[in-house]
Amino acid sequence: MLNHLLAQIQSLMQAARDTYSVNPVIFLILYFASVPVWYYSLFRTLKAAAARAGNLVMLWSAVFLVATLLPFVYVMLFGRNIPGWIYVLMVVLVGQGLFSLAQRLRQRPPSPS
């Protein structure tokens, strides 16, 4: 059972390499490596927004954006024959992340008691 599942996963990964020229392992490494940076940059962006430090908000927002886009940029740069709906999905996911960040930045931080 486990061998069959692993064989299926390897088959799908090879199909992605052959069809789209995208290595799923590299994508996953980029994706999971950017997660801690993403959370840290979100924390620092919110902290800078609470302190009303505009330059730091812009800096950490840029880091947040890069951490969000990194794995998808890999697919866009190195992928071949990728269906159009994949690009639409990537734009929707990135847009949702940016919208979520904008919503969090607009919230007023709790006043100290």
TIRO-2110 file (N, C-alpha, C; in Angstrom, 1 decimal):
// TIRO-2110
0.8, -1.2, 0.0, N, 1, A
0.0, 0.0, 0.0, CA, 1, A
0.9, 1.3, 0.0, C, 1, A
1.8, 1.3, 0.9, N, 2, A
2.7, 2.5, 1.0, CA, 2, A
3.6, 2.6, -0.2, C, 2, A
4.1, 1.5, -0.7, N, 3, A
4.9, 1.5, -1.9, CA, 3, A
4.1, 2.0, -3.1, C, 3, A
2.9, 1.6, -3.2, N, 4, A
2.0, 2.0, -4.3, CA, 4, A
1.8, 3.5, -4.2, C, 4, A
1.6, 4.1, -3.0, N, 5, A
1.4, 5.5, -2.9, CA, 5, A
2.7, 6.3, -3.2, C, 5, A
3.8, 5.8, -2.8, N, 6, A
5.1, 6.4, -3.1, CA, 6, A
5.4, 6.4, -4.6, C, 6, A
5.0, 5.3, -5.2, N, 7, A
5.2, 5.1, -6.7, CA, 7, A
4.3, 6.1, -7.4, C, 7, A
3.1, 6.3, -6.9, N, 8, A
2.2, 7.3, -7.6, CA, 8, A
2.7, 8.7, -7.4, C, 8, A
3.2, 9.0, -6.2, N, 9, A
3.8, 10.4, -6.0, CA, 9, A
5.0, 10.6, -6.9, C, 9, A
5.9, 9.6, -7.0, N, 10, A
7.1, 9.7, -7.9, CA, 10, A
6.6, 9.9, -9.3, C, 10, A
5.6, 9.2, -9.7, N, 11, A
5.1, 9.3, -11.1, CA, 11, A
4.6, 10.7, -11.4, C, 11, A
3.8, 11.2, -10.4, N, 12, A
3.3, 12.6, -10.6, CA, 12, A
4.4, 13.6, -10.7, C, 12, A
5.4, 13.4, -9.8, N, 13, A
6.5, 14.4, -9.8, CA, 13, A
7.3, 14.3, -11.1, C, 13, A
7.5, 13.1, -11.6, N, 14, A
8.2, 13.0, -12.9, CA, 14, A
7.4, 13.6, -14.1, C, 14, A
6.1, 13.4, -14.0, N, 15, A
5.2, 14.0, -15.0, CA, 15, A
5.3, 15.5, -15.0, C, 15, A
5.4, 16.1, -13.8, N, 16, A
5.5, 17.5, -13.7, CA, 16, A
6.9, 18.0, -14.2, C, 16, A
7.9, 17.2, -14.0, N, 17, A
9.2, 17.6, -14.5, CA, 17, A
9.2, 17.5, -16.1, C, 17, A
8.7, 16.4, -16.6, N, 18, A
8.7, 16.2, -18.0, CA, 18, A
7.7, 17.2, -18.8, C, 18, A
6.5, 17.4, -18.2, N, 19, A
5.5, 18.2, -18.9, CA, 19, A
5.8, 19.7, -18.8, C, 19, A
6.1, 20.1, -17.5, N, 20, A
6.1, 21.5, -17.2, CA, 20, A
7.5, 22.1, -16.9, C, 20, A
8.5, 21.2, -16.9, N, 21, A
9.9, 21.6, -16.6, CA, 21, A
10.0, 22.2, -15.2, C, 21, A
9.2, 21.8, -14.3, N, 22, A
9.2, 22.3, -12.9, CA, 22, A
9.5, 21.1, -12.0, C, 22, A
10.5, 21.3, -11.1, N, 23, A
10.8, 20.3, -10.2, CA, 23, A
10.0, 20.5, -8.9, C, 23, A
9.0, 19.6, -8.6, N, 24, A
8.2, 19.8, -7.4, CA, 24, A
9.0, 19.9, -6.1, C, 24, A
10.1, 19.2, -6.0, N, 25, A
10.9, 19.2, -4.8, CA, 25, A
11.5, 20.6, -4.6, C, 25, A
12.0, 21.3, -5.7, N, 26, A
12.5, 22.6, -5.5, CA, 26, A
11.4, 23.6, -5.1, C, 26, A
10.2, 23.4, -5.8, N, 27, A
9.0, 24.3, -5.4, CA, 27, A
8.7, 24.1, -3.9, C, 27, A
8.6, 22.9, -3.4, N, 28, A
8.3, 22.7, -2.0, CA, 28, A
9.4, 23.2, -1.1, C, 28, A
10.6, 23.1, -1.5, N, 29, A
11.7, 23.6, -0.6, CA, 29, A
11.6, 25.1, -0.6, C, 29, A
11.4, 25.8, -1.7, N, 30, A
11.2, 27.2, -1.7, CA, 30, A
9.9, 27.6, -0.9, C, 30, A
8.9, 26.9, -1.0, N, 31, A
7.6, 27.2, -0.3, CA, 31, A
7.8, 27.1, 1.2, C, 31, A
8.4, 26.0, 1.6, N, 32, A
8.5, 25.8, 3.1, CA, 32, A
9.6, 26.6, 3.7, C, 32, A
10.6, 26.9, 2.9, N, 33, A
11.7, 27.8, 3.4, CA, 33, A
11.2, 29.2, 3.6, C, 33, A
10.3, 29.6, 2.8, N, 34, A
9.8, 31.0, 2.9, CA, 34, A
8.7, 31.2, 4.0, C, 34, A
8.2, 30.1, 4.5, N, 35, A
7.2, 30.2, 5.6, CA, 35, A
7.7, 31.0, 6.8, C, 35, A
8.8, 30.6, 7.4, N, 36, A
9.3, 31.4, 8.6, CA, 36, A
9.5, 32.8, 8.2, C, 36, A
10.1, 33.1, 7.1, N, 37, A
10.4, 34.5, 6.7, CA, 37, A
9.0, 35.2, 6.5, C, 37, A
8.0, 34.5, 5.9, N, 38, A
6.7, 35.1, 5.8, CA, 38, A
6.1, 35.5, 7.1, C, 38, A
6.1, 34.6, 8.0, N, 39, A
5.5, 34.9, 9.4, CA, 39, A
6.3, 36.0, 10.1, C, 39, A
7.6, 36.0, 10.0, N, 40, A
8.4, 37.0, 10.7, CA, 40, A
8.2, 38.3, 10.1, C, 40, A
8.1, 38.4, 8.7, N, 41, A
7.9, 39.7, 8.1, CA, 41, A
6.5, 40.2, 8.4, C, 41, A
5.6, 39.3, 8.5, N, 42, A
4.2, 39.8, 8.8, CA, 42, A
4.2, 40.4, 10.2, C, 42, A
4.9, 39.7, 11.2, N, 43, A
5.0, 40.2, 12.5, CA, 43, A
5.7, 41.5, 12.6, C, 43, A
6.8, 41.7, 11.9, N, 44, A
7.5, 42.9, 11.9, CA, 44, A
6.7, 44.0, 11.2, C, 44, A
6.0, 43.7, 10.1, N, 45, A
5.1, 44.7, 9.4, CA, 45, A
4.1, 45.2, 10.4, C, 45, A
3.4, 44.3, 11.1, N, 46, A
2.4, 44.7, 12.0, CA, 46, A
2.9, 45.5, 13.2, C, 46, A
4.1, 45.1, 13.6, N, 47, A
4.8, 45.9, 14.7, CA, 47, A
5.1, 47.3, 14.3, C, 47, A
5.7, 47.4, 13.0, N, 48, A
6.0, 48.7, 12.5, CA, 48, A
4.8, 49.6, 12.3, C, 48, A
3.7, 48.9, 11.9, N, 49, A
2.5, 49.7, 11.6, CA, 49, A
1.9, 50.2, 13.0, C, 49, A
2.0, 49.4, 14.0, N, 50, A
1.5, 49.8, 15.3, CA, 50, A
2.4, 51.0, 15.8, C, 50, A
3.7, 51.0, 15.5, N, 51, A
4.6, 52.1, 15.9, CA, 51, A
4.5, 53.3, 15.0, C, 51, A
3.7, 53.1, 13.9, N, 52, A
3.6, 54.1, 12.9, CA, 52, A
4.9, 54.5, 12.2, C, 52, A
5.7, 53.5, 12.0, N, 53, A
7.0, 53.7, 11.4, CA, 53, A
6.9, 53.3, 9.9, C, 53, A
6.6, 54.3, 9.1, N, 54, A
6.2, 54.1, 7.7, CA, 54, A
7.3, 53.4, 6.9, C, 54, A
8.6, 53.8, 7.1, N, 55, A
9.7, 53.2, 6.3, CA, 55, A
9.8, 51.7, 6.6, C, 55, A
9.7, 51.4, 7.9, N, 56, A
9.8, 50.0, 8.3, CA, 56, A
8.6, 49.2, 7.8, C, 56, A
7.4, 49.8, 7.7, N, 57, A
6.3, 49.1, 7.2, CA, 57, A
6.5, 48.8, 5.7, C, 57, A
7.1, 49.7, 5.0, N, 58, A
7.4, 49.4, 3.6, CA, 58, A
8.4, 48.4, 3.4, C, 58, A
9.5, 48.4, 4.2, N, 59, A
10.6, 47.4, 4.2, CA, 59, A
10.0, 46.0, 4.4, C, 59, A
9.3, 45.9, 5.5, N, 60, A
8.9, 44.5, 5.9, CA, 60, A
7.7, 44.1, 5.0, C, 60, A
7.0, 45.0, 4.5, N, 61, A
5.9, 44.6, 3.5, CA, 61, A
6.6, 44.0, 2.2, C, 61, A
7.7, 44.6, 1.8, N, 62, A
8.5, 44.1, 0.7, CA, 62, A
9.0, 42.7, 0.9, C, 62, A
9.5, 42.5, 2.1, N, 63, A
10.0, 41.2, 2.5, CA, 63, A
8.9, 40.2, 2.5, C, 63, A
7.7, 40.6, 3.0, N, 64, A
6.6, 39.8, 3.0, CA, 64, A
6.2, 39.4, 1.6, C, 64, A
6.2, 40.4, 0.7, N, 65, A
5.8, 40.1, -0.7, CA, 65, A
6.8, 39.1, -1.3, C, 65, A
8.1, 39.3, -1.1, N, 66, A
9.1, 38.4, -1.7, CA, 66, A
8.9, 37.0, -1.2, C, 66, A
8.6, 36.9, 0.1, N, 67, A
8.4, 35.5, 0.7, CA, 67, A
7.2, 34.9, 0.2, C, 67, A
6.2, 35.7, -0.1, N, 68, A
4.9, 35.2, -0.7, CA, 68, A
5.1, 34.7, -2.1, C, 68, A
5.9, 35.5, -2.9, N, 69, A
6.0, 35.2, -4.3, CA, 69, A
7.1, 34.2, -4.7, C, 69, A
8.0, 34.0, -3.9, N, 70, A
9.2, 33.2, -4.3, CA, 70, A
8.9, 31.9, -4.9, C, 70, A
8.1, 31.0, -4.4, N, 71, A
7.9, 29.7, -5.1, CA, 71, A
7.1, 29.9, -6.4, C, 71, A
6.2, 30.9, -6.4, N, 72, A
5.5, 31.1, -7.6, CA, 72, A
6.3, 31.7, -8.8, C, 72, A
7.2, 32.5, -8.4, N, 73, A
8.1, 33.1, -9.4, CA, 73, A
9.0, 32.0, -10.0, C, 73, A
9.4, 31.0, -9.2, N, 74, A
10.1, 29.9, -9.7, CA, 74, A
9.3, 29.2, -10.8, C, 74, A
8.1, 29.0, -10.5, N, 75, A
7.2, 28.3, -11.5, CA, 75, A
7.1, 29.2, -12.8, C, 75, A
6.9, 30.5, -12.6, N, 76, A
6.7, 31.3, -13.8, CA, 76, A
8.0, 31.5, -14.6, C, 76, A
9.1, 31.5, -13.9, N, 77, A
10.4, 31.6, -14.7, CA, 77, A
10.8, 30.3, -15.4, C, 77, A
10.7, 29.2, -14.7, N, 78, A
11.3, 28.0, -15.2, CA, 78, A
10.2, 27.0, -15.8, C, 78, A
9.0, 27.3, -15.5, N, 79, A
7.9, 26.4, -16.0, CA, 79, A
7.7, 26.6, -17.5, C, 79, A
7.3, 25.5, -18.2, N, 80, A
7.0, 25.5, -19.6, CA, 80, A
5.7, 24.8, -19.8, C, 80, A
4.9, 25.3, -20.8, N, 81, A
3.6, 24.6, -21.1, CA, 81, A
2.6, 24.6, -20.0, C, 81, A
2.7, 25.6, -19.1, N, 82, A
1.8, 25.7, -17.9, CA, 82, A
0.5, 26.2, -18.4, C, 82, A
-0.6, 25.5, -18.0, N, 83, A
-2.0, 26.0, -18.4, CA, 83, A
-2.2, 27.4, -17.9, C, 83, A
-3.1, 28.2, -18.6, N, 84, A
-3.4, 29.5, -18.1, CA, 84, A
-4.1, 29.6, -16.8, C, 84, A
-4.9, 28.6, -16.5, N, 85, A
-5.6, 28.6, -15.2, CA, 85, A
-4.6, 28.5, -14.0, C, 85, A
-3.4, 28.0, -14.2, N, 86, A
-2.4, 28.0, -13.1, CA, 86, A
-1.9, 29.4, -12.8, C, 86, A
-1.7, 30.2, -13.9, N, 87, A
-1.3, 31.5, -13.7, CA, 87, A
-2.4, 32.3, -13.0, C, 87, A
-3.6, 32.1, -13.4, N, 88, A
-4.8, 32.8, -12.7, CA, 88, A
-4.8, 32.4, -11.3, C, 88, A
-4.6, 31.1, -11.0, N, 89, A
-4.6, 30.6, -9.6, CA, 89, A
-3.5, 31.3, -8.8, C, 89, A
-2.3, 31.4, -9.4, N, 90, A
-1.2, 32.1, -8.7, CA, 90, A
-1.6, 33.5, -8.4, C, 90, A
-2.1, 34.2, -9.4, N, 91, A
-2.5, 35.6, -9.2, CA, 91, A
-3.5, 35.8, -8.1, C, 91, A
-4.5, 34.9, -8.1, N, 92, A
-5.6, 34.9, -7.1, CA, 92, A
-5.0, 34.7, -5.7, C, 92, A
-4.1, 33.7, -5.5, N, 93, A
-3.5, 33.4, -4.2, CA, 93, A
-2.6, 34.6, -3.7, C, 93, A
-1.8, 35.1, -4.6, N, 94, A
-1.0, 36.3, -4.2, CA, 94, A
-1.9, 37.5, -3.9, C, 94, A
-2.9, 37.7, -4.7, N, 95, A
-3.8, 38.8, -4.4, CA, 95, A
-4.5, 38.7, -3.1, C, 95, A
-4.9, 37.4, -2.8, N, 96, A
-5.6, 37.2, -1.5, CA, 96, A
-4.6, 37.5, -0.4, C, 96, A
-3.4, 37.1, -0.5, N, 97, A
-2.4, 37.4, 0.5, CA, 97, A
-2.1, 38.8, 0.7, C, 97, A
-2.1, 39.6, -0.4, N, 98, A
-1.9, 41.0, -0.3, CA, 98, A
-3.1, 41.7, 0.3, C, 98, A
-4.3, 41.2, -0.1, N, 99, A
-5.5, 41.8, 0.5, CA, 99, A
-5.6, 41.5, 2.0, C, 99, A
-5.2, 40.3, 2.4, N, 100, A
-5.2, 40.0, 3.8, CA, 100, A
-4.2, 40.9, 4.6, C, 100, A
-3.0, 41.1, 4.0, N, 101, A
-2.0, 42.0, 4.6, CA, 101, A
-2.6, 43.4, 4.7, C, 101, A
-3.2, 43.9, 3.7, N, 102, A
-3.8, 45.3, 3.7, CA, 102, A
-4.8, 45.4, 4.8, C, 102, A
-5.7, 44.3, 4.9, N, 103, A
-6.7, 44.4, 6.0, CA, 103, A
-6.1, 44.4, 7.3, C, 103, A
-5.1, 43.6, 7.6, N, 104, A
-4.4, 43.6, 8.9, CA, 104, A
-3.7, 44.9, 9.2, C, 104, A
-3.2, 45.6, 8.2, N, 105, A
-2.5, 46.8, 8.4, CA, 105, A
-3.5, 47.9, 8.7, C, 105, A
-4.7, 47.8, 8.2, N, 106, A
-5.7, 48.9, 8.4, CA, 106, A
-6.3, 48.8, 9.8, C, 106, A
-6.3, 47.6, 10.4, N, 107, A
-6.9, 47.4, 11.7, CA, 107, A
-6.1, 48.3, 12.7, C, 107, A
-6.8, 48.9, 13.6, N, 108, A
-6.1, 49.7, 14.6, CA, 108, A
-5.5, 48.8, 15.7, C, 108, A
-4.3, 49.0, 16.0, N, 109, A
-3.7, 48.1, 17.1, CA, 109, A
-4.4, 48.4, 18.4, C, 109, A
-4.5, 47.4, 19.3, N, 110, A
-5.2, 47.7, 20.6, CA, 110, A
-4.4, 48.7, 21.4, C, 110, A
-5.1, 49.6, 22.0, N, 111, A
-4.4, 50.6, 22.8, CA, 111, A
-4.0, 49.9, 24.1, C, 111, A
-2.8, 50.4, 24.6, N, 112, A
-2.3, 49.8, 25.9, CA, 112, A
-3.2, 50.2, 27.0, C, 112, A
-3.5, 49.3, 27.9, N, 113, A
-4.3, 49.6, 29.1, CA, 113, A
-3.5, 50.0, 30.3, C, 113, A
END
